[in-house]
């Protein structure tokens, strides 16, 4: 497949790029500046682009099978997450590519009621990006003409090893027998590429954890 990854030098994007390359896909790795080319995995086609630009996003999505949005704005610029998602949704609507969005976990529901972000122990400094993630999901749900899927990760997403094991869910946080919701960035990439190769989620949100 031909896959374009926005945010390809980031924590999630780089691992997604590595996973896609390991499966033999042709990957275009999009970053905002050539200064970040050195951070990209060997084998990826490096490209300067901007998910906030309609022209740039559409050009990067042209002739692609899948576009992956793995961008994360700097603190204080969380609104860019929503804008980038709107731009990419419009781009894939025009080009016909499928959009896979790496979203947030804040809107996942929990058995005790409410959402992850509603919990009293949810870190206050994470609230701005959690709110942006909620708006991001709303924008996806308001785009009926785009073929999108929104992946909410586990509550604890950290660097680790690639196991290839995970459990899927829909709108409720997936936890283990101890109530822990965790996933490595490496296995997040596995989840996303499995979805890219064997689509099961269309115009909906899904989640994954161990």
Secondary structure, DSSP 4 states (H G I P E B T S, - for coil): -EEEEETTTSHHHHHHHHHHHHTT-EEEEEES-GGGGGGSPTTSEEEE--TT-HHHHHHHHTT-SEEEE---PPTT-THHHHHHHHHHHHHHHHH--EEEEE--STT-B-TTSSBGGGSTTS-GGGHHHHHHHHHHHHHHHT-TTS-EEEEE--SEEE--------EEESSB----TTS--EEEHHHHHHHHHHHHHS---SSEEEEEE-
